Amino acid sequence: MTDALVPLLLTLKIAVAATAIVLFAGVACAYLLGRYSFWGSQIIDAICTLPMVMPPTVLGYYLLVVFGRRGWIGAWLEKSLGIHLIFTWQGAVIASAAVAFPLVYRAARASLGSVDHHLENAARVLGAGEAKVFFRVSLPLAWRGVFAGTMLAFARAMGEFGATLMIAGSIPGKTQTISIAIYEAVQAGQDSVANFLVLLASLVCVCILAASGKFLQRQF
Amino acid sequence: MKLDVQLRMRLKAEDRLFQLEVAFQSAKSLIVIFGPSGAGKSVTIQAIAGLIKPDSGRIVLDGRVLFDSKSAVNLAARERNVGYVFQDYALFPHLSVAQNVAFPLEQSFRNGASGTAVEEFLAKFDLTDLRTSYPRQLSGGQRQRVALARALIRKPDILLLDEPLAALDPVLRGKTRGELLKLQQSFAVPMVVITHDPADVEAFAEDLIVFDIGKVAQQISIDSNRRASQVREVLGLG
């Protein structure tokens, strides 16, 4: 039974890491693209949203091209830092982060965009620098939308399958996330293992939804 | 205190594009900008505060150049030391009254601002009992006091008020006019008040700047002895 917990713990580890990355990156990109409009900002906005609509295996393929041993970034990482990402849990984090990013990005853009700009202007006239405007006014007023987006991102990262399989493979204990483990158990006819994993995964999702719902409720 | 404003801006109002061209100077303590909706009054004071950048022009306050398109000077709003009271007060809804008033004094990310200065101001504006309340729990008049306290705690060089009495009922308006005048004297801060209510002009104006759509139609110095009749004359009222 503890063997069956391994994919769950691995998935949680990967999902938490990926969510932390996209929370920071998603909010940062949403802030910059929302605040500054420049030539090409609409194209960048489209690129930020793309992973949401792209088939995961297509995205996985692109990630391989970029991060693979002979890829644009992957080759550099291997040469200068000795890091390789293929078939590692870190690679799985990148795959999950890529698919989850648009969920935080779009939620953050919508939320930050809906903050009354009079309030932000009031802060500026009262002597606040842009960092203070963001952290003391914009973000606190936008946090609920960002939080909701982050929960979705976490759920998406937990369930990531296609892109993860492409870039990280399915190595038990290292990169075999719960979704992949379920798939393989079904393929191998191991029904009891599959049942257990499915139950576990469902339970975790329900708990996360319940906890985040309660948290949102408690605020007011 | 001398305020010198010259600006030109292209503005879009509904479907029309119009050119705003404003030029006025004043050394008085109470300047009233009067004119119809859409004339460009709010845009003008937003430009003075640094919230909008004019296409060209020059804004000088007490010898300090806030904006000059020719020499590419455009001070950020936070550096202009201008007080601004928005029409809807723009109180931070997620902060209490005390936190709103303390906001301008906060250093970096610390929440606790100089305690005594804040308490003094809360008392001065009769807000001590409301210090832990939130803006949504306050009446219009209370919100205005918070907005004024927050704007004045930084000791601005000038206070800009966008239709400060428009959101108040007529009875409160009369009372608040008196309070604003008292404030101006006790803080010795020059005020620029935007209004479309002739009663405000009568109560406040030492210098009256009348806007027509997109420009300053006339600027008159109001003689305090003939205040009421002069205002009526200027505004073409019976």
Interface residues (C-beta under 8 A of the other chain):
Chain A: D116 H118 L119 N121 A122 A123 R124 V125 L126 G127 A128 G129 K132 F135 R136 V137 P140 L141
Chain B: A49 G50 L51 A76 A77 R78 R80 V82 G83 Y84 F86 D88 A90 F92 P93 H94 F103 P104 E106 S108 F109 R150 A151 R154
